[in-house]
Amino acid sequence: MYGLILDTASPLSYLLLTKQGKVLSFWKTYKQKKISNDLFAKLQEWMTQHSLQGQIAFIAMGEGPGSFTGTRIGITLAKSLSYGLKVPLLSFCSLLGYYPEEEGPFTVVFDAKSLGFHCLDGKKTDQQAFFENFSYTLPKELAKEKFTTSTWVTSPFEEKDSPLNAITTLRKKEPDFSYIADFVYQKFIVKQDDLSPFSPISTSPSCDKQQNLLPSSQIKASAFAEVKL
């Protein structure tokens, strides 16, 4: 059985086709205009190419934090697919999967404009990346105190005039799709965080509720979203 994972909240939007936690195909774009049309076109292509009719086991969506309009597009599409295909609907933090090459503490950060920065703290070892605090919003004046304490990671498509570009330890990279696919698949296996297609559309700037969803006794992606690399 296959899984479909999509996220349109961040500057990089993507659609993943997975099977048992492994990425089979992916599509990505940094263009936000007509994103829903592009997503549907790619999905229709995959439905034919991979004979997906009746073979999709779940839909997963990035819930932000990120662009309000972009997030709503992805959530609306995911809810529609879940309802139409009659399959479980899962969610994940849109900051998940970003981590630096170097070991040590890091902070995934997106520019939240007037709110400050959306952040996600984590640590990287030679074999693992794990997240300790699902996203929170950090005012700019407090963020300055952290700029020298860890490596900062953001999307390569952040705006050129973003204050993030002043961070000397900033690394720009795309998310690890394999990490995200594995994390979501583990949630599907333990049947946690199933949402209803009829639940209110959420664009909350926080993913705190995901922090304790995954018990380490049952799943290799632990309560802090630990995944072996």
C-alpha positions as a Markdown table, in Angstrom:
| # | Residue | x | y | z |
|---|---|---|---|---|
| 1 | Met | 0.0 | 0.0 | 0.0 |
| 2 | Tyr | 1.1 | 3.5 | -0.8 |
| 3 | Gly | 1.1 | 6.8 | 1.1 |
| 4 | Leu | 0.8 | 10.4 | -0.2 |
| 5 | Ile | 2.5 | 13.2 | 1.8 |
| 6 | Leu | 2.2 | 16.8 | 0.9 |
| 7 | Asp | 3.3 | 20.2 | 2.3 |
| 8 | Thr | 2.6 | 23.6 | 0.9 |
| 9 | Ala | 3.3 | 25.7 | 4.1 |
| 10 | Ser | 7.0 | 26.4 | 3.6 |
| 11 | Pro | 8.8 | 28.2 | 0.7 |
| 12 | Leu | 9.4 | 24.7 | -0.7 |
| 13 | Ser | 6.2 | 22.8 | -1.5 |
| 14 | Tyr | 6.4 | 19.1 | -2.2 |
| 15 | Leu | 4.4 | 16.0 | -2.9 |
| 16 | Leu | 5.8 | 12.5 | -1.9 |
| 17 | Leu | 4.6 | 9.1 | -3.0 |
| 18 | Thr | 5.8 | 6.5 | -0.5 |
| 19 | Lys | 5.6 | 2.8 | 0.2 |
| 20 | Gln | 6.2 | 1.4 | 3.6 |
| 21 | Gly | 8.1 | 4.5 | 4.7 |
| 22 | Lys | 10.3 | 4.7 | 1.6 |
| 23 | Val | 10.1 | 7.5 | -1.0 |
| 24 | Leu | 9.2 | 6.2 | -4.5 |
| 25 | Ser | 8.6 | 9.5 | -6.3 |
| 26 | Phe | 8.7 | 13.1 | -5.3 |
| 27 | Trp | 7.7 | 16.5 | -6.8 |
| 28 | Lys | 8.8 | 19.8 | -5.5 |
| 29 | Thr | 8.5 | 23.5 | -6.4 |
| 30 | Tyr | 9.2 | 26.9 | -4.8 |
| 31 | Lys | 6.5 | 28.6 | -6.9 |
| 32 | Gln | 3.4 | 29.3 | -4.9 |
| 33 | Lys | 1.1 | 30.5 | -7.7 |
| 34 | Lys | -1.4 | 27.9 | -9.0 |
| 35 | Ile | 0.2 | 25.4 | -6.6 |
| 36 | Ser | -3.1 | 23.4 | -6.3 |
| 37 | Asn | -3.3 | 22.9 | -10.1 |
| 38 | Asp | 0.3 | 21.7 | -10.2 |
| 39 | Leu | -0.3 | 19.3 | -7.3 |
| 40 | Phe | -3.4 | 17.8 | -8.9 |
| 41 | Ala | -1.6 | 17.4 | -12.2 |
| 42 | Lys | 1.2 | 15.5 | -10.6 |
| 43 | Leu | -1.2 | 13.4 | -8.6 |
| 44 | Gln | -3.1 | 12.4 | -11.7 |
| 45 | Glu | 0.1 | 11.5 | -13.4 |
| 46 | Trp | 1.1 | 9.2 | -10.5 |
| 47 | Met | -2.3 | 7.6 | -10.3 |
| 48 | Thr | -1.9 | 6.4 | -13.8 |
| 49 | Gln | 1.9 | 5.7 | -13.7 |
| 50 | His | 1.7 | 3.6 | -10.5 |
| 51 | Ser | -1.8 | 2.3 | -10.8 |
| 52 | Leu | -2.7 | 3.8 | -7.5 |
| 53 | Gln | -6.5 | 3.4 | -7.7 |
| 54 | Gly | -7.5 | 1.6 | -4.4 |
| 55 | Gln | -3.9 | 1.3 | -3.3 |
| 56 | Ile | -3.4 | 4.5 | -1.2 |
| 57 | Ala | -3.3 | 3.7 | 2.5 |
| 58 | Phe | -3.1 | 7.2 | 4.0 |
| 59 | Ile | -2.8 | 10.9 | 3.3 |
| 60 | Ala | -0.4 | 13.1 | 5.3 |
| 61 | Met | -0.2 | 16.9 | 5.4 |
| 62 | Gly | 2.2 | 19.5 | 6.7 |
| 63 | Glu | 0.3 | 21.7 | 9.2 |
| 64 | Gly | 2.8 | 24.5 | 9.3 |
| 65 | Pro | 4.0 | 26.8 | 10.7 |
| 66 | Gly | 4.4 | 28.7 | 7.5 |
| 67 | Ser | 2.5 | 30.7 | 4.9 |
| 68 | Phe | -1.2 | 31.1 | 5.9 |
| 69 | Thr | -2.5 | 30.8 | 2.4 |
| 70 | Gly | 0.0 | 28.1 | 1.4 |
| 71 | Thr | -0.8 | 26.0 | 4.5 |
| 72 | Arg | -4.6 | 26.3 | 3.9 |
| 73 | Ile | -4.1 | 25.0 | 0.3 |
| 74 | Gly | -2.2 | 21.9 | 1.4 |
| 75 | Ile | -4.6 | 21.2 | 4.3 |
| 76 | Thr | -7.7 | 21.6 | 2.1 |
| 77 | Leu | -6.3 | 19.3 | -0.6 |
| 78 | Ala | -5.2 | 16.7 | 1.9 |
| 79 | Lys | -8.7 | 16.7 | 3.6 |
| 80 | Ser | -10.4 | 16.4 | 0.2 |
| 81 | Leu | -8.2 | 13.4 | -0.8 |
| 82 | Ser | -8.7 | 11.7 | 2.5 |
| 83 | Tyr | -12.5 | 12.1 | 2.3 |
| 84 | Gly | -12.6 | 11.1 | -1.4 |
| 85 | Leu | -10.3 | 8.1 | -1.0 |
| 86 | Lys | -11.7 | 7.1 | 2.4 |
| 87 | Val | -8.3 | 6.7 | 4.0 |
| 88 | Pro | -6.7 | 8.0 | 7.2 |
| 89 | Leu | -5.5 | 11.6 | 7.4 |
| 90 | Leu | -2.3 | 12.3 | 9.3 |
| 91 | Ser | -0.3 | 15.5 | 10.0 |
| 92 | Phe | 3.2 | 16.5 | 10.7 |
| 93 | Cys | 5.2 | 19.7 | 11.5 |
| 94 | Ser | 6.3 | 21.5 | 8.4 |
| 95 | Leu | 9.7 | 22.1 | 10.0 |
| 96 | Leu | 10.4 | 18.4 | 10.2 |
| 97 | Gly | 13.2 | 17.0 | 8.2 |
| 98 | Tyr | 15.5 | 20.0 | 8.1 |
| 99 | Tyr | 18.9 | 19.4 | 9.8 |
| 100 | Pro | 22.5 | 20.3 | 9.1 |
| 101 | Glu | 25.3 | 18.1 | 7.9 |
| 102 | Glu | 27.5 | 18.9 | 11.0 |
| 103 | Glu | 26.9 | 17.3 | 14.4 |
| 104 | Gly | 25.6 | 19.1 | 17.4 |
| 105 | Pro | 22.6 | 21.3 | 18.4 |
| 106 | Phe | 20.7 | 23.0 | 15.7 |
| 107 | Thr | 17.5 | 25.1 | 15.2 |
| 108 | Val | 15.3 | 24.9 | 12.2 |
| 109 | Val | 14.0 | 28.4 | 11.6 |
| 110 | Phe | 11.5 | 30.0 | 9.2 |
| 111 | Asp | 10.9 | 33.8 | 9.1 |
| 112 | Ala | 7.5 | 34.5 | 10.7 |
| 113 | Lys | 7.6 | 38.1 | 9.7 |
| 114 | Ser | 6.2 | 40.4 | 12.4 |
| 115 | Leu | 5.9 | 37.4 | 14.8 |
| 116 | Gly | 9.6 | 36.7 | 14.8 |
| 117 | Phe | 10.8 | 33.2 | 13.8 |
| 118 | His | 9.1 | 29.8 | 13.8 |
| 119 | Cys | 11.7 | 27.4 | 15.3 |
| 120 | Leu | 12.3 | 23.8 | 16.0 |
| 121 | Asp | 15.3 | 22.7 | 18.1 |
| 122 | Gly | 17.2 | 19.5 | 17.6 |
| 123 | Lys | 20.4 | 17.6 | 17.9 |
| 124 | Lys | 22.5 | 15.8 | 15.2 |
| 125 | Thr | 24.9 | 12.9 | 15.9 |
| 126 | Asp | 26.9 | 10.9 | 13.3 |
| 127 | Gln | 24.0 | 8.4 | 13.0 |
| 128 | Gln | 20.8 | 10.2 | 14.1 |
| 129 | Ala | 18.9 | 13.5 | 14.0 |
| 130 | Phe | 16.2 | 14.1 | 16.6 |
| 131 | Phe | 14.0 | 17.0 | 17.5 |
| 132 | Glu | 13.5 | 18.1 | 21.1 |
| 133 | Asn | 11.0 | 20.9 | 20.8 |
| 134 | Phe | 8.3 | 20.9 | 18.1 |
| 135 | Ser | 7.9 | 24.4 | 16.7 |
| 136 | Tyr | 7.5 | 27.5 | 18.7 |
| 137 | Thr | 7.6 | 31.2 | 17.8 |
| 138 | Leu | 10.6 | 33.1 | 19.0 |
| 139 | Pro | 10.6 | 37.0 | 19.0 |
| 140 | Lys | 13.5 | 38.5 | 17.2 |
| 141 | Glu | 14.9 | 40.1 | 20.3 |
| 142 | Leu | 15.2 | 36.8 | 22.0 |
| 143 | Ala | 16.4 | 35.0 | 18.9 |
| 144 | Lys | 19.6 | 37.1 | 18.9 |
| 145 | Glu | 20.7 | 35.4 | 22.1 |
| 146 | Lys | 20.5 | 32.0 | 20.4 |
| 147 | Phe | 22.3 | 32.9 | 17.2 |
| 148 | Thr | 25.7 | 31.7 | 18.5 |
| 149 | Thr | 24.5 | 28.7 | 20.4 |
| 150 | Ser | 23.6 | 26.3 | 17.6 |
| 151 | Thr | 23.6 | 25.8 | 13.8 |
| 152 | Trp | 20.5 | 27.3 | 12.2 |
| 153 | Val | 18.8 | 25.6 | 9.2 |
| 154 | Thr | 16.3 | 27.1 | 6.9 |
| 155 | Ser | 14.8 | 26.6 | 3.4 |
| 156 | Pro | 17.0 | 27.6 | 0.4 |
| 157 | Phe | 14.1 | 29.6 | -0.8 |
| 158 | Glu | 13.7 | 32.0 | 2.0 |
| 159 | Glu | 13.3 | 35.6 | 0.7 |
| 160 | Lys | 16.6 | 37.5 | 0.0 |
| 161 | Asp | 15.6 | 40.4 | 2.4 |
| 162 | Ser | 14.8 | 38.0 | 5.3 |
| 163 | Pro | 16.6 | 38.8 | 8.6 |
| 164 | Leu | 17.6 | 35.2 | 8.7 |
| 165 | Asn | 20.4 | 35.9 | 6.2 |
| 166 | Ala | 22.2 | 37.8 | 8.9 |
| 167 | Ile | 22.7 | 34.6 | 10.9 |
| 168 | Thr | 26.4 | 33.6 | 10.5 |
| 169 | Thr | 25.7 | 30.0 | 11.3 |
| 170 | Leu | 22.8 | 29.7 | 8.9 |
| 171 | Arg | 22.6 | 26.6 | 6.6 |
| 172 | Lys | 20.2 | 26.5 | 3.7 |
| 173 | Lys | 19.0 | 23.1 | 2.6 |
| 174 | Glu | 16.0 | 21.2 | 1.5 |
| 175 | Pro | 14.2 | 18.8 | 3.9 |
| 176 | Asp | 15.2 | 15.2 | 4.0 |
| 177 | Phe | 12.2 | 13.5 | 2.3 |
| 178 | Ser | 13.3 | 10.1 | 3.5 |
| 179 | Tyr | 13.2 | 11.3 | 7.1 |
| 180 | Ile | 9.7 | 12.7 | 6.6 |
| 181 | Ala | 8.4 | 9.5 | 4.9 |
| 182 | Asp | 9.7 | 7.3 | 7.6 |
| 183 | Phe | 8.3 | 9.5 | 10.4 |
| 184 | Val | 4.8 | 9.7 | 8.9 |
| 185 | Tyr | 4.8 | 5.9 | 8.2 |
| 186 | Gln | 5.6 | 5.2 | 11.8 |
| 187 | Lys | 2.7 | 7.4 | 12.9 |
| 188 | Phe | 0.4 | 5.4 | 10.5 |
| 189 | Ile | 1.5 | 2.1 | 11.8 |
| 190 | Val | 0.7 | 2.9 | 15.5 |
| 191 | Lys | -2.5 | 4.6 | 14.3 |
| 192 | Gln | -1.8 | 7.9 | 16.2 |
| 193 | Asp | -2.9 | 11.4 | 15.2 |
| 194 | Asp | -5.7 | 10.3 | 12.8 |
| 195 | Leu | -7.6 | 13.4 | 11.8 |
| 196 | Ser | -11.1 | 13.8 | 10.4 |
| 197 | Pro | -11.5 | 15.4 | 6.9 |
| 198 | Phe | -14.3 | 17.4 | 8.6 |
| 199 | Ser | -12.2 | 18.8 | 11.4 |
| 200 | Pro | -11.6 | 22.6 | 11.3 |
| 201 | Ile | -8.8 | 23.7 | 9.0 |
| 202 | Ser | -5.8 | 24.5 | 11.2 |
| 203 | Thr | -3.0 | 26.9 | 10.5 |
| 204 | Ser | -1.7 | 27.1 | 14.0 |
| 205 | Pro | 1.9 | 28.5 | 14.3 |
| 206 | Ser | 2.8 | 25.6 | 16.6 |
| 207 | Cys | 3.3 | 21.9 | 16.3 |
| 208 | Asp | 3.7 | 21.3 | 20.0 |
| 209 | Lys | 0.9 | 18.7 | 20.1 |
| 210 | Gln | 3.0 | 16.3 | 18.1 |
| 211 | Gln | 5.8 | 16.2 | 20.7 |
| 212 | Asn | 4.5 | 13.2 | 22.7 |
| 213 | Leu | 2.7 | 11.3 | 20.0 |
| 214 | Leu | 5.2 | 8.6 | 19.3 |
| 215 | Pro | 6.2 | 6.3 | 22.3 |
| 216 | Ser | 9.8 | 5.1 | 21.9 |
| 217 | Ser | 8.8 | 1.7 | 23.2 |
| 218 | Gln | 6.6 | 1.1 | 20.1 |
| 219 | Ile | 8.4 | 3.1 | 17.4 |
| 220 | Lys | 11.9 | 4.0 | 16.3 |
| 221 | Ala | 10.8 | 7.6 | 15.7 |
| 222 | Ser | 10.5 | 8.4 | 19.4 |
| 223 | Ala | 8.7 | 11.0 | 21.3 |
| 224 | Phe | 11.3 | 13.4 | 20.0 |
| 225 | Ala | 11.0 | 12.3 | 16.4 |
| 226 | Glu | 14.3 | 10.4 | 16.4 |
| 227 | Val | 15.2 | 8.7 | 13.1 |
| 228 | Lys | 18.4 | 6.9 | 12.2 |
| 229 | Leu | 20.2 | 8.3 | 9.2 |
